Amino acid sequence: MKKWTVMLIPHEPGDTRTYTLSSWHSRLLVALLAGLVFTSSCMYQWNRQLRVQSTRVAQENWLLQVQKGGVEQPAATPTAPQGQEVRDVEERLRAEYQASLAAITAELTDLYNMEAKARDITGMAPRPTKAAERITESVSTSSRGGGKGGPSSSGVELAMDSHQGASPRLPNVIYGVSRPSADLIIQEIRLRTRSFRELVQDMEVARSRVERTPSIWPLANGAGRKTSGFGYRRDPFNGRISQHSGTDLSAPIGTPIRATGRGVVAKSALDGDFGNMVIIDHGNGLQTLYGHMSKRIAVTGQTVKRGDIIGALGSTGRSTGPHLHYEVHIGGKPVDPDKYLRE
């Protein structure tokens, strides 16, 4: 067994001390030192965790009391500095919590006003769900020269789609509540999110409706001029008075014809009196007809956007000269296209 000798020699005259240590003694000494360090570290960590948990429990207890409607100040304990520290933390957290509630409520108020203004501008009423109505009810209970032609009537029958809209009131759950809780604020945020999502959907529907409404001049670059309008007129072929179901626009042969609104081509064919004809279905019972084309570009079933070229002006079918015969139908009945033409 190895041994070590340790000599202690004083700086001043005196006795010299000698100690003999074996390997067993050195191992025991190292083990004691390691155990002491480990025990001290564990005690430090344990004490630190206790303090953190104590502070967290105090904060959670205070938040629960705030949500239930008030916080009672603990009894004064001058001899306990730690109690005063806890009260200071609670007071700071209370102030921060109240400030956060006030800021969130102010932001939600601005959001509500912004949504109300957007709905007022667009004319779109909100559509709250049944869940929103239940929440609102619960809170109110608890807290308060060219050619002319075409037949006397088009004979084209169109289908009418029905659309019904709703206009309920705007839901809200925290406005008018003096001290809204965190749960109420979360519910309000969810309601506002759902309401804005519905507003966006309504705006998409409105934009689609605007895009589908025929509202531009049918001839590209504003070409052509009106030669015959909607209503009764003298037939250019037999001289009799008959109903003219569209508007005639005169222009040179080959002038591009464009779709006046977004839709689906319901028919593109050579069709008797109309010659080369295209019919576009814009939805909701609204259709437009383009007759006497020299060439058809759009095909049946094709989706077109407003302004897309669908053909070229001509004089095919029952026509006395180059012109476009343009009709607008609502619910299968022709109406005056002048209401939709924009030169």
JOFEN-V386938 format. One record per backbone hydrogen bond with DSSP energy under -1.0 kcal/mol. CO is the residue of the C=O (numbers start at 1). NH is the residue of the N-H. If there is no record, write none. Layout:
co,nh
CO,NH
CO,NH
This chain:
co,nh
2,23
4,21
6,19
8,17
17,8
19,6
21,4
22,26
23,27
24,28
25,29
26,30
27,31
28,32
29,33
30,34
31,35
32,36
33,37
34,38
35,39
36,40
37,41
38,42
39,43
40,44
41,45
42,46
43,47
44,48
45,49
46,50
47,51
48,52
49,53
50,54
51,55
52,56
53,57
54,58
55,59
56,60
57,61
58,62
59,63
60,64
61,65
62,66
63,67
64,68
65,70
66,69
77,80
80,84
81,85
82,86
83,87
84,88
85,89
86,90
87,91
88,92
89,93
90,94
91,95
92,96
93,97
94,98
95,99
96,100
97,101
98,102
99,103
100,104
101,105
102,106
103,107
104,108
105,109
106,110
107,111
108,112
109,113
110,114
111,115
112,116
113,117
114,118
115,119
116,120
117,121
118,122
119,123
119,124
129,133
130,134
131,135
132,136
133,137
134,138
135,139
136,140
137,141
138,142
139,143
148,320
174,177
181,185
182,186
183,187
184,188
185,189
186,190
187,191
188,192
189,193
190,194
191,195
192,196
193,197
194,198
195,199
196,200
197,201
198,202
199,203
200,204
201,205
202,206
203,207
204,208
205,209
206,210
207,211
208,212
209,213
211,262
218,258
219,222
220,223
225,250
228,248
231,244
233,242
235,239
240,235
242,233
244,231
247,326
248,227
248,228
249,324
250,225
252,255
255,313
256,220
257,310
257,311
259,307
260,215
263,304
264,281
265,301
267,279
269,277
271,274
272,275
273,318
274,292
275,271
276,293
277,269
278,290
279,266
279,267
280,288
281,264
283,286
285,331
286,282
287,329
288,280
289,327
290,278
291,325
295,312
299,302
302,265
304,263
305,308
308,259
310,297
310,298
311,257
312,294
312,295
313,254
314,323
317,319
318,150
324,249
325,291
326,247
327,289
328,335
329,287
330,333
333,330
336,339
337,340
337,341
342,217
